[in-house]
């Protein structure tokens, strides 16, 4: 990672100002715990976090000693695991799924001298921060490619859970596609799981049967890609580069790069300078990165993709800039206005072109 991106990540870490946690004694390695929703080999979300953990260890060497617990369900089980990591002496704990938020908050109150970092949530406390990547930037860019390559004007989205994070990505994907093809419509099938290869495959096959010829996902296995390749369709990797699983179908992937951020947070805890806050990192900060485009992507589509990617990275453009309308035609974001982050964090509507309703 280059110096500019490291500086950007470091600046992200200084969000809200409160009393810092005391530094770890110099002779002691900082014990860092990670809680994962899926297996480290899922090829998607958890895999990306695991690569980040390993990068942190490599960068800091003997200054840190980390551990992880994988396949932790959201709910009561997560509280038990988080509490045990704190009781075992971990002074920095990353909980890496939206559904861990309340459990993380509860354990953080019981262990005020431990730093907790929760991914994709919105709650913060004196010793609990929140962080996430601006995944919707990658979704929008994928949409540009999808909108140029579809022949049916129907896109498919394999959804995990109808939480704001995923709804943002559905909308960004659709808006990106509509920016190059106004005829686009997006169909969604929810699998109610972050990682269930069988359900993901079934959802992908159903979407293809319904006319979708370019697919994306917010689930963690390469099953959607593999189903697309078997049916002669296209799809995108998610959270990590999944090209090796379906090289003909894989158009590009929006990947998460957590290592730089994890390293900076650990450094801050070691130095006693950590402060709570809510961090949002994207292409500009190096927390989101697009994998290479498949050579089947037409030159005009690749040009539009690269131009918009550069604009997002420079901060001169953002995906949710009006005019944006919901399914009913009501204006949600006026022309030329950027949707505030607070509204993005609680997004609960579909944009025009997305079919169906948000499950309750």
Secondary structure, DSSP 8 states (H G I E B T S, - for coil): --HHHHHHHHHHH--S---------TTS-EEEEEE-SS-TTSSSHHHHHHHHHHHHHHHHGGGEEEEEE-S--SSHHHHHHHHHHHHTT-SEEEE-SGGGHHHHHHHHHH-TTSEEEEES----BTTEEEEEE-HHHHHHHHHHHHHHH-SSSEEEEEES--SHHHHHHHHHHHHHHHTT-TT-EEEEEE-S-SS-HHHHHHHHHHHHHTT--EEEESSSSTHHHHHHHHTT-EEEEEES--GGG-TTTEEEEEEE--HHHHHHHHHHHHHT-----EEEE-TTTTSEEE----TTS-HHHHHHHHHHHHHHHHTS--S-BS-EEBTTS-EEE-TT-B--HHHHHT----BTTB-S----
